[in-house]
């Protein structure tokens, strides 16, 4: 398998149904985690710094954008539901090129499943590769390269290379900080990783498939798809530089909720995790419930009602996720 994968192209460009650039992260070893003698802001859950071996995989150059997310939602919704949903799809400046935010793990996984169902980039020809969320180790290698650097470009923070609040939490008046998300690639190529991956530092934090556990990370642990709490990587536009370090880890405690306005995701194309298809506890594939219930009832507060038990949810996606988890036969 390894010899076959070395023949993969360095980049893949998808033009339909939306533009998507994928960059090959070559197989090999890299330094994961932090060394407190080099990074004084390193936290204990980033220790010890250690080497991890990974196979070839592709990762998207940019996080999923508003426009890409809209193509997906329009494809899986009925015309009636889309007509209602579309009223809320008013893009801010950038014509939908900003990263899609308010993301949770289930939404992001459903997006990946949809791409797999469409076989949009001929994945069957790529040695069985699938579209999925990155593991945290894949995310980190793509973001920092192999040498253990603190930021994608090196060890010194540079406000002009990323969308963060600044060096400290008090840098709110820094005029170079836009105080909001920015179109993907705005800080490229100066803020790119050694592999040419953009927006790995700031803008929106990004979901992974990995459960938060202590280091060192080993490939035979199967931390992926083990469930809550999922690891989130990268800083946001509203956080200081310490959150945007490549090794910084945290959990998305409300991963099934739409409560985090700064959380997005990007996709990986790589070998599937062995547990991915056999995980019976993860509420996925809720597009089938959209077909069965093309419109959901609302209560007096505008909450979406579960058609099976009438419990209220603040969005249709949350209601469909609940149905998949608790009412699947």
C-alpha positions as CSV (number, residue, x, y, z in Angstrom):
1,X,0.0,0.0,0.0
2,X,2.8,2.5,0.9
3,X,4.5,2.1,-2.5
4,X,1.2,2.7,-4.2
5,X,0.4,5.8,-2.2
6,X,3.7,7.5,-3.1
7,X,2.3,7.7,-6.7
8,X,-0.5,10.1,-5.6
9,X,-0.6,13.6,-7.1
10,X,0.6,16.4,-4.8
11,X,-2.6,18.3,-5.2
12,X,-6.2,17.6,-6.2
13,X,-8.6,20.3,-7.5
14,X,-12.3,19.8,-7.3
15,X,-14.5,22.1,-9.4
16,X,-17.9,20.5,-9.1
17,X,-20.2,21.1,-7.2
18,X,-17.8,23.7,-5.7
19,X,-14.2,24.6,-5.7
20,X,-12.1,22.5,-3.3
21,X,-8.3,22.3,-3.2
22,X,-6.6,19.3,-1.5
23,X,-2.9,19.1,-0.7
24,X,-1.0,15.9,-0.1
25,X,0.7,15.5,3.3
26,X,3.4,12.9,2.5
27,X,3.9,9.9,4.7
28,X,6.5,10.2,7.4
29,X,7.4,11.2,11.0
30,X,6.8,14.5,12.6
31,X,7.1,16.1,16.1
32,X,3.8,16.3,17.9
33,X,3.1,18.3,21.1
34,X,5.2,20.9,22.8
35,X,8.6,21.4,24.5
36,X,8.4,23.9,27.4
37,X,12.0,24.8,26.9
38,X,11.0,26.2,23.4
39,X,7.4,27.2,24.0
40,X,6.8,28.8,27.4
41,X,3.0,28.9,26.7
42,X,2.8,25.1,26.4
43,X,0.2,23.4,28.6
44,X,0.5,20.1,30.3
45,X,-1.9,18.3,27.9
46,X,0.6,19.1,25.1
47,X,3.4,17.2,26.8
48,X,5.5,15.3,26.2
49,X,6.6,16.3,22.7
50,X,7.0,13.0,20.8
51,X,7.4,11.6,17.3
52,X,4.4,10.1,15.4
53,X,4.5,8.3,12.1
54,X,1.6,8.9,9.6
55,X,0.7,7.5,6.2
56,X,-0.1,9.7,3.1
57,X,-3.3,11.8,3.3
58,X,-4.8,14.9,1.7
59,X,-6.2,17.8,3.6
60,X,-8.2,20.8,2.3
61,X,-6.2,23.9,1.8
62,X,-8.9,26.0,3.4
63,X,-11.7,25.4,6.0
64,X,-15.2,24.7,4.5
65,X,-16.7,28.0,3.4
66,X,-20.2,29.4,3.7
67,X,-20.8,28.9,0.0
68,X,-19.6,25.2,0.1
69,X,-21.8,24.6,3.1
70,X,-24.8,26.1,1.3
71,X,-24.3,23.7,-1.7
72,X,-24.4,20.8,0.7
73,X,-27.5,21.9,2.6
74,X,-29.4,22.7,-0.6
75,X,-28.5,19.2,-1.9
76,X,-29.8,17.3,1.2
77,X,-32.9,19.4,1.9
78,X,-36.3,19.3,0.2
79,X,-37.3,22.3,-1.9
80,X,-39.8,23.4,0.8
81,X,-37.2,23.3,3.5
82,X,-34.6,25.0,1.4
83,X,-36.9,27.9,0.7
84,X,-37.2,28.5,4.5
85,X,-33.5,27.8,5.2
86,X,-32.3,30.0,2.4
87,X,-33.8,33.1,4.0
88,X,-31.0,32.8,6.6
89,X,-28.2,32.3,4.1
90,X,-27.3,36.0,3.8
91,X,-23.5,36.1,3.3
92,X,-21.5,38.8,4.9
93,X,-18.8,40.6,3.0
94,X,-16.8,38.0,0.9
95,X,-19.6,36.4,-1.1
96,X,-19.6,33.3,1.0
97,X,-15.8,32.9,1.1
98,X,-15.6,33.1,4.9
99,X,-15.4,29.9,6.8
100,X,-18.7,28.3,7.8
101,X,-19.1,28.7,11.5
102,X,-21.6,27.4,14.2
103,X,-20.5,23.9,13.2
104,X,-20.8,20.8,15.3
105,X,-19.4,17.3,14.9
106,X,-22.6,15.8,13.5
107,X,-23.0,18.5,10.8
108,X,-19.4,18.2,9.8
109,X,-19.5,14.4,9.6
110,X,-22.7,14.5,7.5
111,X,-21.0,16.9,5.1
112,X,-18.2,14.3,4.7
113,X,-20.7,11.5,4.2
114,X,-22.5,13.4,1.5
115,X,-19.2,13.9,-0.3
116,X,-18.5,10.2,-0.1
117,X,-21.9,9.3,-1.4
118,X,-21.4,11.6,-4.4
119,X,-17.8,10.2,-4.9
120,X,-17.0,13.7,-6.0
121,X,-13.3,13.3,-6.5
122,X,-13.2,9.7,-7.7
123,X,-12.1,8.4,-4.3
124,X,-12.4,4.8,-5.4
125,X,-9.4,5.4,-7.6
126,X,-7.3,6.7,-4.6
127,X,-6.7,3.4,-2.9
128,X,-9.9,3.4,-1.0
129,X,-9.5,6.9,0.4
130,X,-12.6,8.5,2.0
131,X,-13.6,12.1,2.9
132,X,-13.7,12.6,6.7
133,X,-12.7,15.0,9.5
134,X,-9.0,15.1,10.2
135,X,-7.7,13.3,13.3
136,X,-5.9,15.7,15.6
137,X,-2.6,14.3,14.7
138,X,-3.3,14.8,11.0
139,X,-4.4,18.3,11.7
140,X,-1.2,19.1,13.6
141,X,1.2,17.7,11.1
142,X,-0.5,19.6,8.3
143,X,-0.4,22.8,10.4
144,X,3.3,22.8,11.5
145,X,5.2,20.4,9.3
146,X,7.8,18.0,10.7
147,X,10.1,20.2,12.8
148,X,7.9,21.1,15.8
149,X,7.5,24.8,15.1
150,X,5.1,26.7,17.2
151,X,3.1,28.5,14.5
152,X,2.7,27.4,10.8
153,X,5.4,29.8,9.7
154,X,7.9,29.5,12.6
155,X,8.4,30.1,16.3
156,X,7.6,33.8,16.5
157,X,4.1,35.2,16.5
158,X,3.2,37.6,13.6
159,X,-0.1,39.4,13.7
160,X,0.1,40.0,9.9
161,X,0.1,36.2,9.2
162,X,-3.2,35.2,10.9
163,X,-6.6,36.4,12.1
164,X,-6.4,36.4,15.9
165,X,-6.9,39.0,18.5
166,X,-3.2,39.6,19.0
167,X,-0.3,38.4,21.2
168,X,-2.4,38.7,24.4
169,X,-6.1,38.8,25.3
170,X,-5.8,42.5,25.8
171,X,-4.9,43.3,22.2
172,X,-8.5,44.3,21.3
173,X,-7.6,47.6,19.8
174,X,-5.0,46.3,17.4
175,X,-6.0,47.8,14.1
176,X,-4.8,44.8,12.1
177,X,-7.3,42.6,13.8
178,X,-10.6,42.6,11.8
179,X,-12.6,41.5,14.9
180,X,-14.5,38.9,12.8
181,X,-13.9,36.0,10.5
182,X,-12.2,36.8,7.2
183,X,-12.4,35.2,3.8
184,X,-10.3,32.0,3.7
185,X,-6.9,32.6,2.3
186,X,-6.7,36.3,3.3
187,X,-3.4,35.6,5.1
188,X,-2.0,33.2,2.5
189,X,0.7,32.5,1.5
190,X,2.5,34.4,4.3
191,X,0.6,32.5,7.0
192,X,0.6,29.1,5.4
193,X,2.1,25.9,6.8
194,X,5.2,24.3,5.2
195,X,2.8,22.3,3.1
196,X,0.9,25.3,1.9
197,X,-2.2,24.8,4.1
198,X,-3.9,28.1,4.9
199,X,-5.9,29.4,7.9
200,X,-4.5,26.8,10.4
201,X,-3.8,29.7,12.8
202,X,-6.9,31.8,13.8
203,X,-10.1,32.7,11.9
204,X,-12.1,29.7,13.2
205,X,-11.1,26.8,15.4
206,X,-11.6,23.4,13.7
207,X,-13.2,20.1,14.6
208,X,-11.4,16.8,14.6
209,X,-12.4,13.2,14.9
210,X,-10.2,12.5,17.9
211,X,-11.2,12.1,21.5
212,X,-9.2,14.2,24.1
213,X,-6.8,11.8,25.8
214,X,-3.3,12.3,27.3
215,X,-0.1,12.1,25.3
216,X,1.9,10.4,23.9
217,X,-0.3,9.6,20.9
218,X,0.2,6.2,19.3
219,X,-1.4,5.0,16.1
220,X,-2.8,1.8,17.6
221,X,-5.0,3.6,20.2
222,X,-7.9,4.3,18.0
223,X,-8.8,7.6,19.6
224,X,-10.9,8.4,16.6
225,X,-14.7,8.1,16.7
226,X,-14.6,7.2,20.4
227,X,-16.9,10.1,21.1
228,X,-17.1,13.0,23.5
229,X,-15.0,15.0,24.2
230,X,-13.8,15.7,20.7
231,X,-10.6,17.7,20.2
232,X,-10.8,21.1,18.6
233,X,-7.7,22.7,17.0
234,X,-6.6,26.1,16.0
235,X,-7.4,29.5,17.5
236,X,-10.2,31.9,16.4
237,X,-10.4,35.6,15.4
238,X,-11.5,36.5,18.9
239,X,-8.6,34.7,20.8
240,X,-5.0,35.5,21.6
241,X,-2.0,33.9,19.9
242,X,-1.5,31.2,22.6
243,X,-4.8,29.6,21.4
244,X,-3.5,29.6,17.8
245,X,-0.3,27.6,18.4
246,X,-0.2,24.4,16.3
247,X,0.0,22.2,19.4
248,X,-2.8,23.9,21.4
249,X,-5.6,21.4,22.3
250,X,-9.0,21.8,23.7
251,X,-12.4,20.1,23.7
252,X,-15.6,21.1,22.1
253,X,-17.9,20.3,25.1
254,X,-21.0,21.2,23.2
255,X,-20.0,19.3,20.1
256,X,-23.6,18.3,19.3
257,X,-24.9,21.9,19.8
258,X,-24.8,25.0,17.5
259,X,-23.6,27.2,20.3
260,X,-20.1,28.0,19.2
261,X,-20.0,30.8,16.6
262,X,-16.3,30.4,16.0
263,X,-16.1,26.7,15.3
264,X,-15.7,25.4,11.7
265,X,-14.0,22.4,10.0
266,X,-12.0,21.3,7.0
267,X,-11.9,17.9,5.4
268,X,-9.3,15.2,5.0
269,X,-9.1,12.6,2.2
270,X,-7.3,9.5,3.5
271,X,-7.5,6.0,4.6
272,X,-10.7,5.3,6.7
273,X,-10.5,4.6,10.4
274,X,-11.4,1.0,11.0
275,X,-14.1,2.0,13.5
276,X,-15.7,4.6,11.3
277,X,-18.4,2.5,9.7
278,X,-18.9,0.2,12.7
279,X,-19.7,3.0,15.2
280,X,-23.3,2.5,16.1
281,X,-23.5,5.2,18.7
282,X,-22.7,8.2,16.5
283,X,-25.9,9.8,15.2
284,X,-25.1,10.2,11.5
285,X,-26.8,10.2,8.2
286,X,-29.7,12.3,9.3
287,X,-30.4,13.3,5.7
288,X,-32.8,10.3,5.6
289,X,-34.9,12.0,8.3
290,X,-35.0,15.2,6.2
291,X,-36.7,13.1,3.5
292,X,-39.1,11.4,5.9
293,X,-40.0,14.7,7.6
294,X,-39.4,17.5,5.0
295,X,-40.8,20.1,7.4
296,X,-40.8,20.2,11.2
297,X,-43.4,21.7,13.5
298,X,-42.5,24.8,15.5
299,X,-43.5,25.9,19.0
300,X,-44.4,29.4,20.1
301,X,-40.7,30.3,20.5
302,X,-39.8,29.1,17.0
303,X,-38.1,25.9,18.2
304,X,-38.1,22.9,15.9
305,X,-40.2,20.0,17.3
306,X,-39.2,16.4,17.1
307,X,-42.1,14.7,15.1
308,X,-41.5,11.5,17.2
309,X,-41.7,12.9,20.7
310,X,-42.4,16.7,20.4
311,X,-39.2,17.7,22.2
312,X,-38.1,21.3,21.2
313,X,-34.8,22.0,19.6
314,X,-33.3,25.4,18.5
315,X,-32.6,24.2,15.0
316,X,-33.8,21.6,12.5
317,X,-30.4,20.1,12.4
318,X,-30.5,19.5,16.1
319,X,-33.9,18.0,15.9
320,X,-32.8,15.6,13.1
321,X,-29.7,14.6,15.1
322,X,-32.0,13.8,18.1
323,X,-34.2,11.7,15.9
324,X,-31.3,9.7,14.5
325,X,-29.8,9.1,18.0
326,X,-33.0,8.3,19.9
327,X,-35.6,7.2,17.4
328,X,-33.7,5.1,14.9
329,X,-35.0,1.5,14.6
